[in-house]
Amino acid sequence: MASTNQSPQYQSAEAMFLQAQTNEERLRWLEEMIRECPKHKSAESMLANLKTRRKKLLEKIEASKKSGRSSGKPGIKKEELQAVIVGFTNSGKSSLLSELTNVKPEIAPYEFTTKHPLVGMMKYSGTNIQLIEIPAIGSEYYDSGLVNSADVILIMITSLDDINKILSQLDKAHGRKLIIFNIKDEANERRIESTLKGKKLTFAIINTETRDGLEELKEKIFQCFGKIRVSTKEPGKLKSDNPLILNPGSTVNDVAKKIFHNSSIIKETRIWGPSSKFPGQIVGLQHELKDLDVVEFRTR
């Protein structure tokens, strides 16, 4: 796209758009480009072009959805952060998906309600995490292929006895596992927590009926991916709402590569957050970043 003095936030969104693997991911970054597009008169044509591309992309996504519904079993494209929800029937998997995403699956008291994978997107702290509810273990519709390829596996249980039974079904799954105990009736939460700690498991205790523990669960799900969130900002402005998702140990230079074609144009870099000694610290390109850092570039 032609240069119209785009901000670092715009250039970052454009770089992520070009790297995107799915239409949904492209749409996310295209909308960020529209938000960050310069608003002066010389950029009007550029903004119009972006909006036209967004319209065409939405049409393509909608056509793809219709095609998927007619084929019986729609394909699921893996997003950057993907977690699957597994468990026995009536453990609260559908309720969890409904609470964490905008998907409203059928929830019923009878067994094996879910007959095909259900996909939703959980928004948390500026990130998008793809959640997939898998039909219950023991169901003829259970899909071990999705489970084995997932980055994170959310194991829903309502009894401590379920843990080993489910883990024995996941011997080929290499994703990080998070035990989610869905409390029902008059369960002894303190005893449950003590037992899970004793087993040295990564876990969360929630109640899908009262919604207790859901916010803490979101953070634990993100932490399971082993990634860090780094936001960018322009001088004198607020940070971007959509952080970059990076591997631990990433540096300022890794952020610069995602935003600028040539990092030599960077005159000065300031950071705020956990890796800074003080707010607005000036650092070099090799400075190692931490989760929730904010980076500001000043260019020549």
Buried (B, 14 or more C-beta within 10 A) or exposed (E): BEEBEBBBBBBBBBBBBEEBEBBBBBBBBBBBBBBBBBEEEEBEEBBEEBBEBBEEBEEEBEEBEEEEEEEEEBEBBBBBBBBBBBBBBBBBBBBBBBBBBEBEBEBEEEEBBBEEBBBBBBEBEBBBBBBBBBBBBEBEEBBBEBBBBBBBBBBBBBBBEBBEEBBEBBEEBEBBBBBBBBBBEEBEBEEBEEBBEEEEBEBBBBBBEEEBBBEEBBEBBBBBBEBBBBBBBBEEEEBBEBBBBBEEEBBBBBBBBBBBEEBEEBEEBBBBBEBBEEEEBEBEBEBEBBBBBBBBBBEE
